[in-house]
């Protein structure tokens, strides 16, 4: 199963979220990710465990890192 990719924070601390090469949106906080999953048709999106490595591929750092990247 393909994983949801959460890209590293940009200069603002926002993270792009993709699945299967499709852009799901830009997350400003962890709570945005289940919303994207729900729109993409993922069942039980509100209950998704953001630390589940079988579902998420956190690039850079995990769900606790929303610090802006250096310029």
Predicted model as a PDB file, atoms N, CA, C, CB and O in Angstrom, pLDDT in the B-factor column:
MODEL        1                                                                  
ATOM      1  N   UNK A   1       0.831  -1.182   0.000  1.00 70.00           N  
ATOM      2  CA  UNK A   1       0.000   0.000   0.000  1.00 70.00           C  
ATOM      3  C   UNK A   1       0.880   1.251   0.000  1.00 70.00           C  
ATOM      4  CB  UNK A   1      -0.948  -0.005   1.212  1.00 70.00           C  
ATOM      5  O   UNK A   1       1.854   1.351   0.746  1.00 70.00           O  
ATOM      6  N   UNK A   2       0.518   2.166  -0.829  1.00 86.00           N  
ATOM      7  CA  UNK A   2       1.255   3.420  -0.897  1.00 86.00           C  
ATOM      8  C   UNK A   2       0.958   4.271   0.334  1.00 86.00           C  
ATOM      9  CB  UNK A   2       0.900   4.189  -2.184  1.00 86.00           C  
ATOM     10  O   UNK A   2      -0.154   4.264   0.861  1.00 86.00           O  
ATOM     11  N   UNK A   3       1.970   4.997   0.777  1.00 94.00           N  
ATOM     12  CA  UNK A   3       1.798   5.828   1.975  1.00 94.00           C  
ATOM     13  C   UNK A   3       1.548   7.282   1.595  1.00 94.00           C  
ATOM     14  CB  UNK A   3       3.035   5.727   2.887  1.00 94.00           C  
ATOM     15  O   UNK A   3       1.908   7.730   0.506  1.00 94.00           O  
ATOM     16  N   UNK A   4       0.930   7.996   2.504  1.00 96.00           N  
ATOM     17  CA  UNK A   4       0.732   9.435   2.366  1.00 96.00           C  
ATOM     18  C   UNK A   4       2.079  10.084   2.675  1.00 96.00           C  
ATOM     19  CB  UNK A   4      -0.420   9.973   3.325  1.00 96.00           C  
ATOM     20  O   UNK A   4       2.690   9.790   3.703  1.00 96.00           O  
ATOM     21  N   UNK A   5       2.542  10.964   1.792  1.00 97.00           N  
ATOM     22  CA  UNK A   5       3.819  11.637   1.994  1.00 97.00           C  
ATOM     23  C   UNK A   5       3.558  13.031   2.552  1.00 97.00           C  
ATOM     24  CB  UNK A   5       4.630  11.712   0.668  1.00 97.00           C  
ATOM     25  O   UNK A   5       2.834  13.832   1.961  1.00 97.00           O  
ATOM     26  N   UNK A   6       4.166  13.300   3.705  1.00 97.00           N  
ATOM     27  CA  UNK A   6       4.101  14.635   4.301  1.00 97.00           C  
ATOM     28  C   UNK A   6       5.504  15.211   4.151  1.00 97.00           C  
ATOM     29  CB  UNK A   6       3.622  14.600   5.833  1.00 97.00           C  
ATOM     30  O   UNK A   6       6.453  14.759   4.791  1.00 97.00           O  
ATOM     31  N   UNK A   7       5.611  16.212   3.296  1.00 97.00           N  
ATOM     32  CA  UNK A   7       6.904  16.779   2.938  1.00 97.00           C  
ATOM     33  C   UNK A   7       7.439  17.680   4.050  1.00 97.00           C  
ATOM     34  CB  UNK A   7       6.794  17.564   1.631  1.00 97.00           C  
ATOM     35  O   UNK A   7       6.673  18.116   4.910  1.00 97.00           O  
ATOM     36  N   UNK A   8       8.740  17.962   4.043  1.00 95.00           N  
ATOM     37  CA  UNK A   8       9.325  18.801   5.093  1.00 95.00           C  
ATOM     38  C   UNK A   8       8.678  20.186   5.142  1.00 95.00           C  
ATOM     39  CB  UNK A   8      10.830  18.941   4.874  1.00 95.00           C  
ATOM     40  O   UNK A   8       8.155  20.672   4.139  1.00 95.00           O  
ATOM     41  N   UNK A   9       8.718  20.813   6.317  1.00 94.00           N  
ATOM     42  CA  UNK A   9       8.167  22.167   6.431  1.00 94.00           C  
ATOM     43  C   UNK A   9       8.892  23.139   5.501  1.00 94.00           C  
ATOM     44  CB  UNK A   9       8.260  22.661   7.883  1.00 94.00           C  
ATOM     45  O   UNK A   9      10.107  23.064   5.317  1.00 94.00           O  
ATOM     46  N   UNK A  10       8.111  24.051   4.921  1.00 94.00           N  
ATOM     47  CA  UNK A  10       8.716  25.087   4.076  1.00 94.00           C  
ATOM     48  C   UNK A  10       9.143  26.270   4.947  1.00 94.00           C  
ATOM     49  CB  UNK A  10       7.721  25.552   2.966  1.00 94.00           C  
ATOM     50  O   UNK A  10       9.187  26.158   6.172  1.00 94.00           O  
ATOM     51  N   UNK A  11       9.451  27.384   4.324  1.00 92.00           N  
ATOM     52  CA  UNK A  11       9.936  28.567   5.062  1.00 92.00           C  
ATOM     53  C   UNK A  11       8.904  29.121   6.033  1.00 92.00           C  
ATOM     54  CB  UNK A  11      10.339  29.658   4.089  1.00 92.00           C  
ATOM     55  O   UNK A  11       9.249  29.870   6.947  1.00 92.00           O  
ATOM     56  N   UNK A  12       7.624  28.753   5.836  1.00 93.00           N  
ATOM     57  CA  UNK A  12       6.556  29.228   6.732  1.00 93.00           C  
ATOM     58  C   UNK A  12       6.190  28.189   7.786  1.00 93.00           C  
ATOM     59  CB  UNK A  12       5.313  29.594   5.924  1.00 93.00           C  
ATOM     60  O   UNK A  12       5.438  28.484   8.715  1.00 93.00           O  
ATOM     61  N   UNK A  13       6.721  26.966   7.646  1.00 93.00           N  
ATOM     62  CA  UNK A  13       6.379  25.881   8.549  1.00 93.00           C  
ATOM     63  C   UNK A  13       5.224  25.033   8.033  1.00 93.00           C  
ATOM     64  CB  UNK A  13       6.038  26.433   9.902  1.00 93.00           C  
ATOM     65  O   UNK A  13       4.727  24.165   8.750  1.00 93.00           O  
ATOM     66  N   UNK A  14       4.795  25.272   6.808  1.00 95.00           N  
ATOM     67  CA  UNK A  14       3.686  24.533   6.197  1.00 95.00           C  
ATOM     68  C   UNK A  14       4.244  23.306   5.495  1.00 95.00           C  
ATOM     69  CB  UNK A  14       2.888  25.431   5.196  1.00 95.00           C  
ATOM     70  O   UNK A  14       5.381  23.314   5.022  1.00 95.00           O  
ATOM     71  N   UNK A  15       3.440  22.256   5.429  1.00 97.00           N  
ATOM     72  CA  UNK A  15       3.901  21.005   4.845  1.00 97.00           C  
ATOM     73  C   UNK A  15       2.953  20.532   3.745  1.00 97.00           C  
ATOM     74  CB  UNK A  15       4.036  19.932   5.926  1.00 97.00           C  
ATOM     75  O   UNK A  15       1.745  20.418   3.954  1.00 97.00           O  
ATOM     76  N   UNK A  16       3.520  20.262   2.578  1.00 97.00           N  
ATOM     77  CA  UNK A  16       2.749  19.739   1.456  1.00 97.00           C  
ATOM     78  C   UNK A  16       2.449  18.272   1.723  1.00 97.00           C  
ATOM     79  CB  UNK A  16       3.513  19.920   0.107  1.00 97.00           C  
ATOM     80  O   UNK A  16       3.286  17.547   2.260  1.00 97.00           O  
ATOM     81  N   UNK A  17       1.246  17.836   1.344  1.00 98.00           N  
ATOM     82  CA  UNK A  17       0.813  16.460   1.570  1.00 98.00           C  
ATOM     83  C   UNK A  17       0.420  15.864   0.217  1.00 98.00           C  
ATOM     84  CB  UNK A  17      -0.384  16.394   2.594  1.00 98.00           C  
ATOM     85  O   UNK A  17      -0.389  16.439  -0.512  1.00 98.00           O  
ATOM     86  N   UNK A  18       1.002  14.701  -0.111  1.00 97.00           N  
ATOM     87  CA  UNK A  18       0.704  14.039  -1.377  1.00 97.00           C  
ATOM     88  C   UNK A  18       0.387  12.570  -1.137  1.00 97.00           C  
ATOM     89  CB  UNK A  18       1.883  14.182  -2.359  1.00 97.00           C  
ATOM     90  O   UNK A  18       0.785  11.979  -0.134  1.00 97.00           O  
ATOM     91  N   UNK A  19      -0.343  12.002  -2.092  1.00 93.00           N  
ATOM     92  CA  UNK A  19      -0.646  10.569  -2.051  1.00 93.00           C  
ATOM     93  C   UNK A  19      -0.727  10.077  -3.486  1.00 93.00           C  
ATOM     94  CB  UNK A  19      -1.983  10.277  -1.271  1.00 93.00           C  
ATOM     95  O   UNK A  19      -1.497  10.602  -4.291  1.00 93.00           O  
ATOM     96  N   UNK A  20       0.062   9.076  -3.798  1.00 88.00           N  
ATOM     97  CA  UNK A  20       0.062   8.524  -5.148  1.00 88.00           C  
ATOM     98  C   UNK A  20       0.428   9.560  -6.199  1.00 88.00           C  
ATOM     99  CB  UNK A  20      -1.291   7.938  -5.465  1.00 88.00           C  
ATOM    100  O   UNK A  20      -0.073   9.516  -7.323  1.00 88.00           O  
ATOM    101  N   UNK A  21       1.300  10.490  -5.836  1.00 88.00           N  
ATOM    102  CA  UNK A  21       1.702  11.547  -6.758  1.00 88.00           C  
ATOM    103  C   UNK A  21       0.682  12.665  -6.876  1.00 88.00           C  
ATOM    104  CB  UNK A  21       1.953  10.967  -8.110  1.00 88.00           C  
ATOM    105  O   UNK A  21       0.907  13.634  -7.601  1.00 88.00           O  
ATOM    106  N   UNK A  22      -0.428  12.546  -6.178  1.00 93.00           N  
ATOM    107  CA  UNK A  22      -1.490  13.559  -6.216  1.00 93.00           C  
ATOM    108  C   UNK A  22      -1.345  14.501  -5.027  1.00 93.00           C  
ATOM    109  CB  UNK A  22      -2.893  12.892  -6.211  1.00 93.00           C  
ATOM    110  O   UNK A  22      -1.183  14.057  -3.890  1.00 93.00           O  
ATOM    111  N   UNK A  23      -1.403  15.789  -5.293  1.00 96.00           N  
ATOM    112  CA  UNK A  23      -1.292  16.789  -4.243  1.00 96.00           C  
ATOM    113  C   UNK A  23      -2.612  16.876  -3.487  1.00 96.00           C  
ATOM    114  CB  UNK A  23      -0.903  18.168  -4.830  1.00 96.00           C  
ATOM    115  O   UNK A  23      -3.645  17.205  -4.072  1.00 96.00           O  
ATOM    116  N   UNK A  24      -2.582  16.580  -2.184  1.00 97.00           N  
ATOM    117  CA  UNK A  24      -3.789  16.648  -1.369  1.00 97.00           C  
ATOM    118  C   UNK A  24      -3.986  18.020  -0.746  1.00 97.00           C  
ATOM    119  CB  UNK A  24      -3.741  15.601  -0.287  1.00 97.00           C  
ATOM    120  O   UNK A  24      -5.104  18.384  -0.380  1.00 97.00           O  
ATOM    121  N   UNK A  25      -2.908  18.782  -0.624  1.00 97.00           N  
ATOM    122  CA  UNK A  25      -3.016  20.121  -0.056  1.00 97.00           C  
ATOM    123  C   UNK A  25      -1.794  20.482   0.764  1.00 97.00           C  
ATOM    124  CB  UNK A  25      -4.259  20.230   0.800  1.00 97.00           C  
ATOM    125  O   UNK A  25      -0.826  19.726   0.836  1.00 97.00           O  
ATOM    126  N   UNK A  26      -1.857  21.645   1.375  1.00 97.00           N  
ATOM    127  CA  UNK A  26      -0.794  22.126   2.245  1.00 97.00           C  
ATOM    128  C   UNK A  26      -1.326  22.174   3.665  1.00 97.00           C  
ATOM    129  CB  UNK A  26      -0.277  23.523   1.794  1.00 97.00           C  
ATOM    130  O   UNK A  26      -2.312  22.851   3.953  1.00 97.00           O  
ATOM    131  N   UNK A  27      -0.658  21.444   4.546  1.00 97.00           N  
ATOM    132  CA  UNK A  27      -1.079  21.377   5.943  1.00 97.00           C  
ATOM    133  C   UNK A  27      -0.378  22.477   6.733  1.00 97.00           C  
ATOM    134  CB  UNK A  27      -0.769  19.980   6.552  1.00 97.00           C  
ATOM    135  O   UNK A  27       0.829  22.683   6.607  1.00 97.00           O  
ATOM    136  N   UNK A  28      -1.151  23.168   7.536  1.00 96.00           N  
ATOM    137  CA  UNK A  28      -0.620  24.216   8.402  1.00 96.00           C  
ATOM    138  C   UNK A  28      -0.434  23.701   9.818  1.00 96.00           C  
ATOM    139  CB  UNK A  28      -1.544  25.433   8.402  1.00 96.00           C  
ATOM    140  O   UNK A  28       0.254  24.314  10.634  1.00 96.00           O  
ATOM    141  N   UNK A  29      -1.063  22.554  10.095  1.00 95.00           N  
ATOM    142  CA  UNK A  29      -0.999  21.913  11.402  1.00 95.00           C  
ATOM    143  C   UNK A  29      -1.400  20.449  11.228  1.00 95.00           C  
ATOM    144  CB  UNK A  29      -1.926  22.639  12.443  1.00 95.00           C  
ATOM    145  O   UNK A  29      -1.999  20.102  10.210  1.00 95.00           O  
ATOM    146  N   UNK A  30      -1.087  19.583  12.190  1.00 95.00           N  
ATOM    147  CA  UNK A  30      -1.422  18.167  12.050  1.00 95.00           C  
ATOM    148  C   UNK A  30      -2.910  17.906  11.807  1.00 95.00           C  
ATOM    149  CB  UNK A  30      -0.987  17.430  13.280  1.00 95.00           C  
ATOM    150  O   UNK A  30      -3.252  16.965  11.091  1.00 95.00           O  
ATOM    151  N   UNK A  31      -3.789  18.705  12.377  1.00 95.00           N  
ATOM    152  CA  UNK A  31      -5.229  18.497  12.230  1.00 95.00           C  
ATOM    153  C   UNK A  31      -5.704  18.635  10.787  1.00 95.00           C  
ATOM    154  CB  UNK A  31      -5.976  19.474  13.101  1.00 95.00           C  
ATOM    155  O   UNK A  31      -6.796  18.169  10.460  1.00 95.00           O  
ATOM    156  N   UNK A  32      -4.918  19.259   9.919  1.00 97.00           N  
ATOM    157  CA  UNK A  32      -5.295  19.398   8.515  1.00 97.00           C  
ATOM    158  C   UNK A  32      -5.212  18.070   7.770  1.00 97.00           C  
ATOM    159  CB  UNK A  32      -4.407  20.426   7.836  1.00 97.00           C  
ATOM    160  O   UNK A  32      -5.950  17.859   6.807  1.00 97.00           O  
ATOM    161  N   UNK A  33      -4.341  17.186   8.192  1.00 96.00           N  
ATOM    162  CA  UNK A  33      -4.080  15.965   7.434  1.00 96.00           C  
ATOM    163  C   UNK A  33      -5.298  15.037   7.379  1.00 96.00           C  
ATOM    164  CB  UNK A  33      -2.903  15.226   8.042  1.00 96.00           C  
ATOM    165  O   UNK A  33      -5.613  14.547   6.295  1.00 96.00           O  
ATOM    166  N   UNK A  34      -5.998  14.770   8.484  1.00 96.00           N  
ATOM    167  CA  UNK A  34      -7.215  13.945   8.365  1.00 96.00           C  
ATOM    168  C   UNK A  34      -8.268  14.562   7.444  1.00 96.00           C  
ATOM    169  CB  UNK A  34      -7.824  13.722   9.740  1.00 96.00           C  
ATOM    170  O   UNK A  34      -9.020  13.835   6.795  1.00 96.00           O  
ATOM    171  N   UNK A  35      -8.330  15.875   7.380  1.00 96.00           N  
ATOM    172  CA  UNK A  35      -9.281  16.541   6.474  1.00 96.00           C  
ATOM    173  C   UNK A  35      -8.924  16.206   5.026  1.00 96.00           C  
ATOM    174  CB  UNK A  35      -9.275  18.092   6.696  1.00 96.00           C  
ATOM    175  O   UNK A  35      -9.807  15.905   4.223  1.00 96.00           O  
ATOM    176  N   UNK A  36      -7.648  16.257   4.696  1.00 96.00           N  
ATOM    177  CA  UNK A  36      -7.207  15.907   3.340  1.00 96.00           C  
ATOM    178  C   UNK A  36      -7.525  14.444   3.037  1.00 96.00           C  
ATOM    179  CB  UNK A  36      -5.689  16.170   3.175  1.00 96.00           C  
ATOM    180  O   UNK A  36      -7.983  14.114   1.943  1.00 96.00           O  
ATOM    181  N   UNK A  37      -7.277  13.568   4.018  1.00 94.00           N  
ATOM    182  CA  UNK A  37      -7.542  12.143   3.815  1.00 94.00           C  
ATOM    183  C   UNK A  37      -9.024  11.896   3.566  1.00 94.00           C  
ATOM    184  CB  UNK A  37      -7.070  11.331   5.027  1.00 94.00           C  
ATOM    185  O   UNK A  37      -9.390  11.094   2.707  1.00 94.00           O  
ATOM    186  N   UNK A  38      -9.871  12.584   4.315  1.00 94.00           N  
ATOM    187  CA  UNK A  38     -11.311  12.422   4.130  1.00 94.00           C  
ATOM    188  C   UNK A  38     -11.732  12.849   2.732  1.00 94.00           C  
ATOM    189  CB  UNK A  38     -12.079  13.227   5.179  1.00 94.00           C  
ATOM    190  O   UNK A  38     -12.515  12.159   2.080  1.00 94.00           O  
ATOM    191  N   UNK A  39     -11.214  13.989   2.268  1.00 92.00           N  
ATOM    192  CA  UNK A  39     -11.529  14.460   0.912  1.00 92.00           C  
ATOM    193  C   UNK A  39     -11.064  13.472  -0.147  1.00 92.00           C  
ATOM    194  CB  UNK A  39     -10.887  15.823   0.661  1.00 92.00           C  
ATOM    195  O   UNK A  39     -11.679  13.355  -1.206  1.00 92.00           O  
ATOM    196  N   UNK A  40      -9.971  12.758   0.140  1.00 90.00           N  
ATOM    197  CA  UNK A  40      -9.417  11.794  -0.823  1.00 90.00           C  
ATOM    198  C   UNK A  40     -10.143  10.451  -0.755  1.00 90.00           C  
ATOM    199  CB  UNK A  40      -7.918  11.588  -0.566  1.00 90.00           C  
ATOM    200  O   UNK A  40      -9.833   9.539  -1.522  1.00 90.00           O  
ATOM    201  N   UNK A  41     -11.119  10.325   0.170  1.00 89.00           N  
ATOM    202  CA  UNK A  41     -11.906   9.102   0.242  1.00 89.00           C  
ATOM    203  C   UNK A  41     -11.409   8.070   1.238  1.00 89.00           C  
ATOM    204  CB  UNK A  41     -11.955   8.487  -1.084  1.00 89.00           C  
ATOM    205  O   UNK A  41     -11.888   6.936   1.244  1.00 89.00           O  
ATOM    206  N   UNK A  42     -10.461   8.443   2.077  1.00 89.00           N  
ATOM    207  CA  UNK A  42      -9.931   7.519   3.070  1.00 89.00           C  
ATOM    208  C   UNK A  42     -10.977   7.296   4.166  1.00 89.00           C  
ATOM    209  CB  UNK A  42      -8.604   8.059   3.674  1.00 89.00           C  
ATOM    210  O   UNK A  42     -11.455   8.248   4.782  1.00 89.00           O  
ATOM    211  N   UNK A  43     -11.325   6.023   4.401  1.00 89.00           N  
ATOM    212  CA  UNK A  43     -12.306   5.705   5.441  1.00 89.00           C  
ATOM    213  C   UNK A  43     -11.704   5.926   6.827  1.00 89.00           C  
ATOM    214  CB  UNK A  43     -12.798   4.247   5.297  1.00 89.00           C  
ATOM    215  O   UNK A  43     -10.526   5.651   7.052  1.00 89.00           O  
ATOM    216  N   UNK A  44     -12.517   6.420   7.741  1.00 91.00           N  
ATOM    217  CA  UNK A  44     -12.089   6.668   9.122  1.00 91.00           C  
ATOM    218  C   UNK A  44     -10.933   7.649   9.199  1.00 91.00           C  
ATOM    219  CB  UNK A  44     -11.693   5.369   9.787  1.00 91.00           C  
ATOM    220  O   UNK A  44     -10.052   7.501  10.047  1.00 91.00           O  
ATOM    221  N   UNK A  45     -10.923   8.633   8.340  1.00 92.00           N  
ATOM    222  CA  UNK A  45      -9.833   9.608   8.288  1.00 92.00           C  
ATOM    223  C   UNK A  45      -9.629  10.322   9.618  1.00 92.00           C  
ATOM    224  CB  UNK A  45     -10.101  10.627   7.201  1.00 92.00           C  
ATOM    225  O   UNK A  45      -8.495  10.607  10.001  1.00 92.00           O  
ATOM    226  N   UNK A  46     -10.708  10.610  10.317  1.00 93.00           N  
ATOM    227  CA  UNK A  46     -10.598  11.319  11.592  1.00 93.00           C  
ATOM    228  C   UNK A  46      -9.835  10.506  12.625  1.00 93.00           C  
ATOM    229  CB  UNK A  46     -11.980  11.660  12.125  1.00 93.00           C  
ATOM    230  O   UNK A  46      -9.275  11.068  13.566  1.00 93.00           O  
ATOM    231  N   UNK A  47      -9.807   9.183  12.459  1.00 94.00           N  
ATOM    232  CA  UNK A  47      -9.128   8.304  13.406  1.00 94.00           C  
ATOM    233  C   UNK A  47      -7.722   7.912  12.961  1.00 94.00           C  
ATOM    234  CB  UNK A  47      -9.947   7.064  13.621  1.00 94.00           C  
ATOM    235  O   UNK A  47      -7.072   7.101  13.620  1.00 94.00           O  
ATOM    236  N   UNK A  48      -7.249   8.471  11.864  1.00 93.00           N  
ATOM    237  CA  UNK A  48      -5.927   8.102  11.340  1.00 93.00           C  
ATOM    238  C   UNK A  48      -4.846   8.437  12.362  1.00 93.00           C  
ATOM    239  CB  UNK A  48      -5.643   8.829   9.999  1.00 93.00           C  
ATOM    240  O   UNK A  48      -4.812   9.538  12.912  1.00 93.00           O  
ATOM    241  N   UNK A  49      -3.972   7.478  12.604  1.00 96.00           N  
ATOM    242  CA  UNK A  49      -2.855   7.657  13.529  1.00 96.00           C  
ATOM    243  C   UNK A  49      -1.689   8.268  12.753  1.00 96.00           C  
ATOM    244  CB  UNK A  49      -2.442   6.294  14.198  1.00 96.00           C  
ATOM    245  O   UNK A  49      -1.056   7.593  11.942  1.00 96.00           O  
ATOM    246  N   UNK A  50      -1.412   9.532  13.002  1.00 96.00           N  
ATOM    247  CA  UNK A  50      -0.374  10.236  12.249  1.00 96.00           C  
ATOM    248  C   UNK A  50       1.014   9.664  12.478  1.00 96.00           C  
ATOM    249  CB  UNK A  50      -0.378  11.693  12.611  1.00 96.00           C  
ATOM    250  O   UNK A  50       1.939   9.980  11.729  1.00 96.00           O  
ATOM    251  N   UNK A  51       1.181   8.834  13.493  1.00 96.00           N  
ATOM    252  CA  UNK A  51       2.485   8.220  13.756  1.00 96.00           C  
ATOM    253  C   UNK A  51       2.606   6.828  13.137  1.00 96.00           C  
ATOM    254  CB  UNK A  51       2.724   8.134  15.255  1.00 96.00           C  
ATOM    255  O   UNK A  51       3.621   6.156  13.320  1.00 96.00           O  
ATOM    256  N   UNK A  52       1.588   6.396  12.414  1.00 95.00           N  
ATOM    257  CA  UNK A  52       1.585   5.067  11.796  1.00 95.00           C  
ATOM    258  C   UNK A  52       2.471   5.072  10.549  1.00 95.00           C  
ATOM    259  CB  UNK A  52       0.136   4.631  11.432  1.00 95.00           C  
ATOM    260  O   UNK A  52       2.109   5.629   9.512  1.00 95.00           O  
ATOM    261  N   UNK A  53       3.640   4.440  10.675  1.00 94.00           N  
ATOM    262  CA  UNK A  53       4.603   4.405   9.561  1.00 94.00           C  
ATOM    263  C   UNK A  53       4.098   3.610   8.361  1.00 94.00           C  
ATOM    264  CB  UNK A  53       5.913   3.814  10.032  1.00 94.00           C  
ATOM    265  O   UNK A  53       4.627   3.766   7.260  1.00 94.00           O  
ATOM    266  N   UNK A  54       3.094   2.768   8.547  1.00 94.00           N  
ATOM    267  CA  UNK A  54       2.563   2.023   7.415  1.00 94.00           C  
ATOM    268  C   UNK A  54       1.636   2.896   6.570  1.00 94.00           C  
ATOM    269  CB  UNK A  54       1.821   0.777   7.902  1.00 94.00           C  
ATOM    270  O   UNK A  54       1.356   2.564   5.418  1.00 94.00           O  
ATOM    271  N   UNK A  55       1.159   4.004   7.129  1.00 94.00           N  
ATOM    272  CA  UNK A  55       0.261   4.905   6.416  1.00 94.00           C  
ATOM    273  C   UNK A  55       0.944   6.197   5.987  1.00 94.00           C  
ATOM    274  CB  UNK A  55      -0.930   5.227   7.279  1.00 94.00           C  
ATOM    275  O   UNK A  55       0.626   6.755   4.936  1.00 94.00           O  
ATOM    276  N   UNK A  56       1.897   6.678   6.812  1.00 96.00           N  
ATOM    277  CA  UNK A  56       2.523   7.981   6.547  1.00 96.00           C  
ATOM    278  C   UNK A  56       4.017   7.872   6.331  1.00 96.00           C  
ATOM    279  CB  UNK A  56       2.252   8.931   7.688  1.00 96.00           C  
ATOM    280  O   UNK A  56       4.707   7.093   6.989  1.00 96.00           O  
ATOM    281  N   UNK A  57       4.499   8.667   5.399  1.00 97.00           N  
ATOM    282  CA  UNK A  57       5.928   8.828   5.145  1.00 97.00           C  
ATOM    283  C   UNK A  57       6.253  10.287   5.453  1.00 97.00           C  
ATOM    284  CB  UNK A  57       6.319   8.435   3.649  1.00 97.00           C  
ATOM    285  O   UNK A  57       6.090  11.165   4.606  1.00 97.00           O  
ATOM    286  N   UNK A  58       6.711  10.530   6.670  1.00 97.00           N  
ATOM    287  CA  UNK A  58       7.051  11.894   7.098  1.00 97.00           C  
ATOM    288  C   UNK A  58       8.453  12.217   6.616  1.00 97.00           C  
ATOM    289  CB  UNK A  58       6.950  12.050   8.652  1.00 97.00           C  
ATOM    290  O   UNK A  58       9.422  11.597   7.055  1.00 97.00           O  
ATOM    291  N   UNK A  59       8.564  13.170   5.727  1.00 95.00           N  
ATOM    292  CA  UNK A  59       9.864  13.574   5.186  1.00 95.00           C  
ATOM    293  C   UNK A  59      10.439  14.687   6.051  1.00 95.00           C  
ATOM    294  CB  UNK A  59       9.738  14.037   3.703  1.00 95.00           C  
ATOM    295  O   UNK A  59       9.732  15.622   6.428  1.00 95.00           O  
ATOM    296  N   UNK A  60      11.702  14.582   6.355  1.00 87.00           N  
ATOM    297  CA  UNK A  60      12.336  15.584   7.208  1.00 87.00           C  
ATOM    298  C   UNK A  60      12.185  15.182   8.661  1.00 87.00           C  
ATOM    299  CB  UNK A  60      11.729  16.982   6.968  1.00 87.00           C  
ATOM    300  O   UNK A  60      13.122  14.663   9.269  1.00 87.00           O  
ATOM    301  N   UNK A  61      11.019  15.417   9.214  1.00 87.00           N  
ATOM    302  CA  UNK A  61      10.740  15.091  10.610  1.00 87.00           C  
ATOM    303  C   UNK A  61       9.309  14.608  10.714  1.00 87.00           C  
ATOM    304  CB  UNK A  61      10.984  16.314  11.540  1.00 87.00           C  
ATOM    305  O   UNK A  61       8.554  14.676   9.744  1.00 87.00           O  
ATOM    306  N   UNK A  62       8.934  14.127  11.870  1.00 92.00           N  
ATOM    307  CA  UNK A  62       7.607  13.575  12.094  1.00 92.00           C  
ATOM    308  C   UNK A  62       6.539  14.617  12.344  1.00 92.00           C  
ATOM    309  CB  UNK A  62       7.646  12.644  13.236  1.00 92.00           C  
ATOM    310  O   UNK A  62       6.748  15.809  12.120  1.00 92.00           O  
ATOM    311  N   UNK A  63       5.396  14.155  12.808  1.00 93.00           N  
ATOM    312  CA  UNK A  63       4.234  15.030  12.969  1.00 93.00           C  
ATOM    313  C   UNK A  63       4.399  16.130  14.013  1.00 93.00           C  
ATOM    314  CB  UNK A  63       3.056  14.209  13.325  1.00 93.00           C  
ATOM    315  O   UNK A  63       3.576  17.043  14.088  1.00 93.00           O  
ATOM    316  N   UNK A  64       5.448  16.050  14.811  1.00 91.00           N  
ATOM    317  CA  UNK A  64       5.657  17.087  15.821  1.00 91.00           C  
ATOM    318  C   UNK A  64       6.423  18.302  15.288  1.00 91.00           C  
ATOM    319  CB  UNK A  64       6.398  16.503  16.999  1.00 91.00           C  
ATOM    320  O   UNK A  64       6.515  19.315  15.982  1.00 91.00           O  
ATOM    321  N   UNK A  65       6.968  18.224  14.086  1.00 90.00           N  
ATOM    322  CA  UNK A  65       7.814  19.304  13.547  1.00 90.00           C  
ATOM    323  C   UNK A  65       7.072  20.170  12.541  1.00 90.00           C  
ATOM    324  CB  UNK A  65       9.057  18.720  12.890  1.00 90.00           C  
ATOM    325  O   UNK A  65       6.762  19.731  11.434  1.00 90.00           O  
ATOM    326  N   UNK A  66       6.795  21.391  12.935  1.00 91.00           N  
ATOM    327  CA  UNK A  66       6.150  22.364  12.056  1.00 91.00           C  
ATOM    328  C   UNK A  66       6.961  23.659  12.050  1.00 91.00           C  
ATOM    329  CB  UNK A  66       4.685  22.636  12.507  1.00 91.00           C  
ATOM    330  O   UNK A  66       6.452  24.719  11.684  1.00 91.00           O  
ATOM    331  N   UNK A  67       8.219  23.565  12.454  1.00 89.00           N  
ATOM    332  CA  UNK A  67       9.101  24.728  12.456  1.00 89.00           C  
ATOM    333  C   UNK A  67       9.496  25.088  11.014  1.00 89.00           C  
ATOM    334  CB  UNK A  67      10.366  24.452  13.318  1.00 89.00           C  
ATOM    335  O   UNK A  67       9.785  24.204  10.207  1.00 89.00           O  
ATOM    336  N   UNK A  68       9.505  26.374  10.702  1.00 90.00           N  
ATOM    337  CA  UNK A  68       9.917  26.793   9.362  1.00 90.00           C  
ATOM    338  C   UNK A  68      11.339  26.331   9.051  1.00 90.00           C  
ATOM    339  CB  UNK A  68       9.819  28.318   9.228  1.00 90.00           C  
ATOM    340  O   UNK A  68      12.206  26.304   9.925  1.00 90.00           O  
ATOM    341  N   UNK A  69      11.557  25.968   7.789  1.00 83.00           N  
ATOM    342  CA  UNK A  69      12.914  25.597   7.373  1.00 83.00           C  
ATOM    343  C   UNK A  69      13.744  26.873   7.209  1.00 83.00           C  
ATOM    344  CB  UNK A  69      12.891  24.768   6.037  1.00 83.00           C  
ATOM    345  O   UNK A  69      13.198  27.939   6.928  1.00 83.00           O  
ATOM    346  N   UNK A  70      15.039  26.765   7.383  1.00 83.00           N  
ATOM    347  CA  UNK A  70      15.886  27.953   7.221  1.00 83.00           C  
ATOM    348  C   UNK A  70      15.840  28.459   5.773  1.00 83.00           C  
ATOM    349  CB  UNK A  70      17.348  27.635   7.630  1.00 83.00           C  
ATOM    350  O   UNK A  70      15.685  27.670   4.841  1.00 83.00           O  
ATOM    351  N   UNK A  71      15.974  29.767   5.593  1.00 78.00           N  
ATOM    352  CA  UNK A  71      15.936  30.321   4.219  1.00 78.00           C  
ATOM    353  C   UNK A  71      17.079  29.845   3.360  1.00 78.00           C  
ATOM    354  CB  UNK A  71      15.954  31.826   4.262  1.00 78.00           C  
ATOM    355  O   UNK A  71      17.174  30.226   2.193  1.00 78.00           O  
TER     356      UNK A  71                                                      
ENDMDL                                                                          
END                                                                             
